[in-house]
Amino acid sequence: MACTSTRPSLESPLDAPQALQIAQLQVQLAALQSDNHKLQRINAALIERVESSASRGDDSYAAFQHSVVLAEQVRERTDALNQAMAELKASNQLLSDARLRAETAHQHLIDAIESISDAFVLFDKDQRIVLFNSRFKSFWAKSRARIGSGTRLAEIKRLAESTGLIVEEHRSRGDEHTLYRLHNGRWVQVSERPTREGGLVILYTDITEVKISETMRREQALAQKSRLLQRAVDNLSQGVAMVNAEGALELWNHRFLELSGLAPIEAHRPFAEVMEDSELQLLTPDSRDARGRQIQELEQRLFDGRMLEVRTHPLPAGGFVNTFTDITERYRHAEAIGESERWIRLITDHVPALIAYLNADLVYEFTNKVYEEWYHWPRSGMLGQNLREVHSEEHCRRLAPYAERALSGESVTFEVAETNMNGQERYMLRSYVPNRQANGEVVGIFVLIRDISERRRTAEALHQAYQNLEQRVRERTSELTSLNNQLHREIDERSQVELRLREAKREAEQANLSKTKFLAAVSHDLLQPLNAARLFTSALLERCEPSSSQGLVRNISNSLEDVENLLGTLVDISKLDAGVIRPDIAPFAVSELLDNLATEFRQAAGSEGLSLHFVPCSALVRSDVQLLARILRNLLSNAIRYTPSGHILLGCRRHRQSLSIEVWDTGIGIAEDKLGEIFQEFKRGDLQRPNQDRGLGLGLAIVDKIAQILGHRIHVTSTLGKGSRFAIEVPRAKRAPKACAESQDRSERLLERLHGSRVWVLDNDAAICAGMRTLLEGWGCQVVTALSEEDLARQVDNFHADVDLLIADYHLDNGHNGVDAVAAINARRGTPLPALMITANYSNELKQQMRELGHTLMHKPVRPMKLKTAMSHLLERGL
């Protein structure tokens, strides 16, 4: 801060002309007073002299005359003194008037500087405070500094620093203005202007509002740039993650989350902590290898086989940017090129010909083993050497014309006599083929050299034999022509048969795909009547009926459950073939899945006279918990099905980046030649337990298809007559979301909540509505069922009646769905209803939509216990 200020001083000097006039009048007054004092002394002396000379009579006249003269002089001096006094009085009056005008002007000046909105301070030529206003003094209100008239500018600067009045300083390029941030958060702009007398005027303008407005504009502009940057980053094919100087993740795109296998994350989390949840290695500009060298890029193979390239780029202001590129295709191409090059060299090295490639400067870029051995060069020793450096001058002179013709674009073939390493003269047939680019430019020559010495030696003998064989050739030519025509006819017939077979195969594949898509699409219609039947049987089972009727109903329920399992298996295999099932990958504790499976199948194994041993595991994995559960259920069911006696083991083996979940049994085993067939559809093993359902032979086919979708590997080992082991490898995770467990007492309270609750059921199937009404009324609910949204509106006062829960089918008539129906119903109510959506659609998109809307989703066919629990939770949440 340039200076500080105090309260404006009320005593300030007059202007220069008035001060000069007053000084002159004061000098004149002092001179007149001195003259008057002298005259008084002279008059006193004269009077004393006259009085003292009265005793001398001889000089009386002279004394009298002298007295008269002195009296006249005194009178003249007295008149002059009176005139001077009159002038002095007039000057004093002028001085009083001037002082009054100066004080009035001074007060006006004080009022003027008090009325301005800026803090004001005036310094004289010695940089001492002359005048300031109250706004300047308010700066020092909470400090012990005492600022007043006469305080120097340097002292004010020192006090501003020592008292902490100034927190921050900003100077403009020309030093015309200086900005300060004060201790109270206010911003002031300081302007300095010199006065004509060499003094200094300083104004302090409060620009806090301007700074706030400017800051807001900058923040808005920065936010807009951030949004544009985020959009641009999201459209990149690479994964991008920007980390600030503190190591926190500032910016990323969806491709980064996808490639690193991460769920959506929060901003400003430490990057090292974020990467702990990924199987990718952490890479920063500070990363070093085992030798201490800096690592700026690395390649890592993911669990699913993809190859990623990770690069790190430091930022000038601190922090860094990491890019994640899927180079799987490039890596495969490079491997394929390397493999192709290896095969080319392997093939060319075993070809009985000299093969080489020279660029446009006749430098060797490729030679095969035979070429190098012919010219006595070590392995790859010719590469990078010019033609003139490899061969003799005479040999190069013979080859030069042909090389020039090849470089001009002409394919050249010629014979040259050369001497081999044993000193024998050999005839070599050379072929030079130009290598043209797309634009026609020749960039090199392919060289093929074959030893035709033996061919030339036999050429003459062949020529002699040719004369004798000519006749035989003509005879055989006729025979071969006839045979060739016959072969052509057979080839045409086989081509037509092959064409018909391909057409039949295409039609069969199209029919199979249509069947698969049809079964996957009509799963809703297939499960509708089954769902209704399960609702009716569940309602009958919960009513108190005679034991004979209860047994009959339970048999019907068990039969329906078998139909449900068979139909669910067919629908699942169809959906897997149609590609409509997509995994919902997320981290979770494997114990949450295995503990429940062990409890579920321990009873099933016990009912077959088997024992199930379970080894708990606390590892964290990344997979779709529902699809992984389906795989393990099928494996456990197969183990029970094909184990006549003994036991079954469920456990895990930990690996570095994966967890092997294994199912062992002591069953009949699988022959080694049958291991490749067990995952085929409708393949069933031989059963040894009588009266056992043989199934459809789709269990392991479903396991194989789901494993392919999840990217998990399955391993099978088996010994015929001793048992089998099925293992599935699942990638491990470092963290999993915390599960929210509820106590048994709370669960019981939620189930009691069903009694007396008011429920609306919306389903386009009358049988479903009837079955749902029967089941829910058996639980003590007050139920209203409707086949359409309009039907429900008529029954419940246009959706304004009191209700606790809405159960809706996702698939309704006329292209409508339950999501739109729930939204329309809640739009007409003051308080939205909790909704339970029932569907046969297993897509991840629908699951995500239900989570975003806050609805509960259940899949058909509905199990009564799950329905009861879900309704209890929704009713408790609506309280």
Buried (B, 14 or more C-beta within 10 A) or exposed (E): BBBBBBBBBEEBEBEEEBEEBBEEBBEEBEEBBEEBEEBBEBBEEBBEEBEEBEEEEEEEEEBEEBBEEBBEBBEEBBEBBEEBBEBBEEBBEBBEEBEEEBBEEBEEBBEEBEEEEBBBBBBBEEBBBBBBBBBBBEBBEEBEBEBEBEBBBEBBBEBBEEBEBBEEEEEEEEEEBBBBBBEEEBBBBBBBEEEEEEBBBBBBBBBBEEBEEEEEEEEEEEEEEEEEEEEEBEEBEBBBBBBBEEBBBBBBBEBBBEBBBBEEBEEEEEBEBBBEBBBBEBBBBEBEEEEEEEBBEBEBEBBEEBBBBBBBEEEEEEBBBBBBBBBBEEBEEEEEEEEEEEEEBEEBBEEEBBBBBBBEEBBBEBBBBBBBBBBEBEEEBBBEBBBBEBBEEEBBEBBEEBBEBBBEEEEBEBEBEBEEEEEEEBBBBBBBBBBEEEEEEBEBBBBBBBBBBEEEEEEEEEEEEEEEEEEEEEEEEEEEEEEEEEEEEEEEEEEEEEEEEEEEEEEEEEEEEEEBBEBBEEBBEBBBEBBBBBBBBBBBBBEEEEEEEBEEBEEBBEEBBEBBBBBBBBBBBBBBBBEBBBBEBBBBBBBEBBBEBBEEBBEBBEEBEBEBEBEEBEBBBBBBBBBBBBBBBBBBBBBBBBBBEEBBBBBBBEEEEBBBBBBBBBBBBBEEEEEEEBBEBEBBBEBEBEEEEEBBBBBBBBBBBBBEBBBBBBEBBBEEEEBBBBBBBBBBBEEBEEEEEEEEEEEEEBBEBBEEBBBBBBBBBEBBBBBBBBBBEBBEBBBBBBBBBEBBBEEBEEBEEEBBBBBBBBBBEEEBBBBEBBEEBBEEEEEBBBBBBBBBBBBEEBBEBBEEEEBBBBBBBBBBEEBBBBBBBBBBEBE
